[in-house]
């Protein structure tokens, strides 16, 4: 901005204080981080069977996926059936989460039963099975 003082032209510097704006943005970021819920995806897509029933929304849940060829995935990594109990026990330290099992409809019932049994051995009290909703429900 130019200004004339005593016959001499001078430039006046304007200053915009960014600190209050940065403070407001940081408060918003912290609020959004605290209010968000993060659920780790098991790492694979499965075709869930179609059934009716109630919809549950568990924020503190552990997720396990069973693929069509009976491979078990937890937290983006493939695990063996005998590792399920130890992995769940370690993931549940300090909390009592529910377990949601996402099984492909082509996976075997035996693998479902084995994962269920291992989860019970790990001390998981609430085990749910993820399914797709029927078209009419």
Secondary structure as the mmCIF struct_conf table of DSSP 4:
data_model
#
loop_
_struct_conf.conf_type_id
_struct_conf.id
_struct_conf.beg_label_comp_id
_struct_conf.beg_label_asym_id
_struct_conf.beg_label_seq_id
_struct_conf.end_label_comp_id
_struct_conf.end_label_asym_id
_struct_conf.end_label_seq_id
STRN STRN1 UNK A 2 UNK A 5
TURN_TY1_P TURN_TY1_P1 UNK A 6 UNK A 7
STRN STRN2 UNK A 8 UNK A 11
HELX_RH_AL_P HELX_RH_AL_P1 UNK A 19 UNK A 35
BEND BEND1 UNK A 43 UNK A 44
HELX_LH_PP_P HELX_LH_PP_P1 UNK A 48 UNK A 49
STRN STRN3 UNK A 50 UNK A 51
TURN_TY1_P TURN_TY1_P2 UNK A 59 UNK A 60
STRN STRN4 UNK A 62 UNK A 66
TURN_TY1_P TURN_TY1_P3 UNK A 68 UNK A 69
BEND BEND2 UNK A 70 UNK A 70
STRN STRN5 UNK A 72 UNK A 74
TURN_TY1_P TURN_TY1_P4 UNK A 75 UNK A 76
STRN STRN6 UNK A 77 UNK A 79
HELX_RH_3T_P HELX_RH_3T_P1 UNK A 81 UNK A 83
HELX_RH_AL_P HELX_RH_AL_P2 UNK A 84 UNK A 91
TURN_TY1_P TURN_TY1_P5 UNK A 92 UNK A 94
BEND BEND3 UNK A 95 UNK A 95
STRN STRN7 UNK A 99 UNK A 103
TURN_TY1_P TURN_TY1_P6 UNK A 105 UNK A 106
BEND BEND4 UNK A 107 UNK A 107
HELX_RH_AL_P HELX_RH_AL_P3 UNK A 109 UNK A 121
TURN_TY1_P TURN_TY1_P7 UNK A 122 UNK A 123
STRN STRN8 UNK A 127 UNK A 130
STRN STRN9 UNK A 132 UNK A 133
HELX_LH_PP_P HELX_LH_PP_P2 UNK A 134 UNK A 134
TURN_TY1_P TURN_TY1_P8 UNK A 135 UNK A 136
#
